[in-house]
Amino acid sequence: MNRIKKLFATDSKKLIVFITAGFPNKDSTKDLVLEALRRS
């Protein structure tokens, strides 16, 4: 079973985060993605 299926098989609350490339500026996108991965 993959990671997403395992997560949704539980009754815990979920938070789905969307990061728009280039927002608020294109230089911050990489940092936002890396920080989101670090916190997952």
C-alpha positions as CSV (number, residue, x, y, z in Angstrom):
1,M,0.0,0.0,0.0
2,N,1.4,3.4,-0.9
3,R,1.9,6.3,1.5
4,I,-1.3,8.2,0.5
5,K,-3.5,5.1,0.8
6,K,-2.1,4.4,4.3
7,L,-2.7,7.9,5.4
8,F,-6.3,8.0,4.2
9,A,-7.0,4.5,5.7
10,T,-7.0,6.2,9.1
11,D,-9.6,8.3,10.7
12,S,-7.2,11.1,11.6
13,K,-7.6,14.6,10.3
14,K,-5.6,15.6,7.1
15,L,-4.2,18.8,5.8
16,I,-3.5,19.1,2.0
17,V,-1.2,21.9,1.2
18,F,-0.9,23.5,-2.3
19,I,2.1,25.5,-3.3
20,T,1.8,27.6,-6.4
21,A,5.1,27.8,-8.3
22,G,6.3,31.4,-8.5
23,F,4.1,32.7,-5.7
24,P,4.8,34.9,-3.8
25,N,7.9,35.2,-6.0
26,K,9.8,32.7,-8.1
27,D,12.8,32.7,-5.8
28,S,10.9,31.5,-2.8
29,T,9.3,28.4,-4.4
30,K,12.2,26.1,-3.8
31,D,12.4,27.1,-0.1
32,L,8.7,26.6,0.4
33,V,8.7,23.1,-1.2
34,L,11.8,22.0,0.8
35,E,10.3,23.3,4.1
36,A,6.9,21.5,3.4
37,L,8.8,18.3,2.8
38,R,10.9,18.7,6.0
39,R,7.7,19.1,8.0
40,S,5.9,16.1,6.5
